[in-house]
Amino acid sequence: MFLDEYDPKWVDVDGVRTRYFEAGEGPCLVFIHGGQVGDHSGGESAQDWDLNFTELAKSFRVIAIDRLGQGYTDLPRRDEDYTMAGAVKHVAALLTKLERGPYHLVGHSRGGYVASRITLDYPWLVESCIVIDSASAAPGEGRNDIVFACNPHPMHTLESSRYVYENYSYSKAAVTNEWLAMKQKITDLPKNREATRKMLDDGLLAARFLPNIVDERDEMFRRIESDGFRRPVLLIWGYNDPTAPLAMGLRYFHMIQKMQPRTQMHVFNQAGHFSFRERAAEFNRVVGEFVTGVAHGE
């Protein structure tokens, strides 16, 4: 459960001790989770892919990573890397070091932005790009601030995390006690508390993170519209995603397909922000078929 049956692997990425999991053989899929360094009720990590990792490892080599400062990966060494640009650079450096490419990137939420950006900036690393429920990557404004504005629970608590993930989801049944307990262990790590302090109390969220992602997204959209992605793209969206509305995904699809004819979109009905967990079996089938099609030139 939650990849506990696999031994985690560790690699030094520019001085940052980085955790990842790897299994299987064949074309290489890389799972890139969402959230951001300093999340106070997230605890997102490679282990969020447990419903997909084992099944897809039957047909492919699969790698699930803990992003910079998240999961059990070390915090950024520099304040300027408490940004999405820092997260992108870290994943690209990790993929380069592993030498398993070219990769099929599978990114969720903010991880979808990372996957998109690496596809633009490091196309030689990428075979295809799969983006899931990503308000960070898609044009428009996400609704996180609205959906979670009334969270009545203190930050870093299990109750706060439950509130967040139940409100992300179409069905509360998808938010199990076991999943939350796994995530709470990460939330409780001293390094995660330190990251939250730096982002909130030291002001890195307002001074660095948010201005950086606004500027980087605008620049990314200009490049997509002028040059386009050089690799096939699949967008996967939950029809009932409350924070990254389907309209945002459709706008991203229309933007990408103008320059990249090998663009697809799949929408899961009765699924929220974590569609890859709420509709895991269908997700695994769709991703497997897409990656196989890319390998065959379809």
N, C-alpha and C positions, 0 to 999 in steps of 0.2 A: 504493500500500500504506500502510495506517495513516493515511489521509487526506492523505498527502503530495501528492496531485494537486490538493488544494484549498489556496487561500491562507488562512491563518489570519486571523481578524479580532480586533481588540482594542478594548476599551471600558473607560473608567474607571468603576468602580462604588464610589462612596463612597471614592475615593482608592486603590482597589485595581485595578491594571492586570490585566484579565481577558481570557483567550483563549477564543475559540469558533470553530466552523466552521458554515457555513450554505450550504445548497443546495436547489434545487427550488422548487416552487410548490404552493399548496393549503393545506389544514388543516395547522397547525404542530405538529410533534412535537419535543419537547425531550428529548435523551438526557442523563441525569444519572448519572455513573459512581459507583462505590463507593469504599471506602477512607476514610481520614481524614487530615487534615493531620498530618505528622510520621511517617507510615508509613515504616518503615525497609527494607521489602522489597516494597513495593507498586508504586509508580510508576504508579498508576491515573490515567487522564486521558480526555479526549474521544476520543483515538485508539483506545481499546479498542472503540469502536463501528464500526470500519471495515467489518466484515462485514455491517452492517445499514444504515449511513448511505447508501451509494450506491444500494443497491437500493430503499430506501424513499423516497429523493429522486426516484425516477421518478414517484411518485404524490402526494407530499406535500412541503411545505417542512419541512426537517429542520435542527435546530440541535443541535450537540453542544458541551458546555461543559466547561471545566476549573474545578472547584470551588475554593473559597477555599483558598489555600495549596497546591493540588495541581496536577499537570501543570505548565504554565508560567504559571499565575496567581500573582500576588504573595501573599506571606504576609499573614496578618491584621495589621492595624496596632496592635491592642490585645490584650493577653493574654486578656481576657475573651471574645474571639472565637475562641479555640482550643477551640471547643465545637461540638456539632451545632446549637445555637441560632444560632451565628455563621454556620455553613454555610447554614442555612435562610434567614436574613436576606439573605445575599449573593446566593443564587440568585433569591430573590423580587425583590430590587432590580435584578438584571440583567434579568429578564423584564419588569419594569415599564419599564426604560429602552429595551429593544429594541422595544417596542410592536408585537409580532407576535401578541398573544393574541386570544382565549383559547387556551391551549395544551393539547395532549395531553402530559402529563408521563410520561416513561418512566424510572424510577429503579431502579438495581441495587444490592443490598446496602445499605450505608449511604445510598446515593443513593435507595433505595426509601423510607427514612425521610424524607429531604428531600422527595420527591414527595408522600408522605402528609401531611406536616406543612403544606406549602404548600397542598394541597387543603383542609385544615381551616382554616388561618389566612387564606388569600388566595383564597377561592373564585372571585372575579371574574377571577382570572388563569387559571383552569383550565377546560378543556372535559371532560377525563377524566384518570384517574390509573391508570397501569400500574406495578405493583410486581413486581420480579423477585428471587427468592431473597434475601429481606431478613430476617435474624434481628434486625436493629435495629428494624424496623417491627412484626414479629410478636410476639405474646405468647409468653413462655417464654424459655429460655436457649439462646443459640447455643453452638456447640461449638468455636469457634476456638481457645480456650486449650488444649483437649484435643488437637485435630488437629495443632496446630503446636508442642506442648510439647517435642517431641524434635528440633526443627530443629537439626542439628549444625553449621550454617554460621554464620559471623559476619554480623551485620547489615550491610546495604548492599551485599552481594556478589551477583553473578549467581547463584552456587550457592544462596544463601539464597532468592532470588526463585524459582529453578526448583523448589526443594523446596516452597515455598508453593503455587505454581500447579499443580504436578503433584498435590499432595494435595488441592487444591480440586476437581480435575477427575475425571470418570468415566474418561476416556481420556487418557492422557499424550500421545497424538498431537495433541491440541488445543493443547498447549503447545509452540509452535514456537520455534526459535532466534531467528527474526526478531522475533516478538512480545516475547520476553524482552529482546532487544537494544534495542528501542524503549523498553521500560519502564526498562531500566537507565540510559539516558541521563537520564531524569527523576530516578531515584534518586540519581544522581551529582551533580545540581545542588547548588551551595553552599547555596541557600535551603532545599532539602530537608534537608540535613544540619543547618542551623540550626534548622529546625522540630523535628527529632528531638531535638536537644539541649534545646530548650525543653520539649518534652513529657516527656522522660525525666529529664535531669539537673536541670532547673529545677522538675520536679514538676508541670507543668501537666496531665499525663495523669491523675494521681491526685487532684490538688486541684481541677481544673476540669472536664476533659472527661468523665470517668466519672461523677462525681456529677450533672453536668448532664443527661447522656442518661438516667440512671435516673429522675430527677425528671420530665423532659420526656416520656418514654415513658409513665409512669404517668398523667400528666395527659392525654396524647393518647388513651389507652385509655378513660379516663373519658368524654371527650367523644365518642368514637366510639359508645360504648354508650348515652349519653344523647341525643345529637343526631344522630349519624351523619354520613357524608359526603354532601355535596350534589351530587356528581358521580358518574357511572358509574365503576366500578372493575374492573380486570382484574388478577388475580394470575397470575403465571407462575412455575412452580417446576420445578427439576430433581428428578426422583424420587430420584436418588442423591446429592443434595447432602449432603456430610458435615458441613458447618458450620452450615447453616440447614436442619435436617431438615424433611421434608415435613409432619410433624405440626404444626410451627409455622405453616407456610403455611395448613394446614387450619383451625387455630384462628383465624388472622387472617380467613380467609374467613367462618367462622361468626360472628365478631364483627361484621364489616362488613355481611353480608347481612341481618341483622335489621332494620337501619334504611335500607338502600339496596338496593332490589330489583334494580337494574341492576348487579349484581355477578356477575362470572364468574371462573372459575379454569381454567387450562390447565396440565397437568402433562406435562413431557417425560420419557419413559422414556430410560434410559441417558444421563443428563445430570447433571452436578454443579453446582457453584456458579455457574459462568459458562455457564449454559444458553443464553444468547443468542449465544454463540460456538460452543459444541459442537453446537447444533442451529439454526444461523443461518438456513437456508432456511425451516424450519418456523416459527421465531420471526418472521421477516419477514412470512410469510403470516398468522399469527395476529394480529399487531399491526395489519397493514393491514386485515384484515377487521373487527377490533374498532373501529378508528378510523372506518372507513367506516360501520359500523353506528351508531355514536354520532351521526355527522353526519346520518344518516337517521332518528334518533329511535328506533332499535331497542334 
